[in-house]
Amino acid sequence: MFASLDFETYYDKDYSVQDLGAYRYCNDPRFEAYCVSFAREDGVRYSGPPSKFDWNLVRGCVVFMHN
């Protein structure tokens, strides 16, 4: 089963993944993933806070992500 997953995160002109790279960006104290959007080929959809997402929906999926 294929799925897409996307995060919205805090950034500003002095704090971006482009400048810091993924590891430093995600491990910085300013990092905040405040929204996740998920869509699965069987029609399951979610958009909202990562803390309320049922992460079991990803299990067994081939997940496509980008930044």
Protein Blocks (a to p, Z undefined) as FASTA:
>chain_A
ZZdddddddddfklcfklnommlmmmpfkbccfbdcdddfkopacdddfklpcfklmgop
acdddZZ
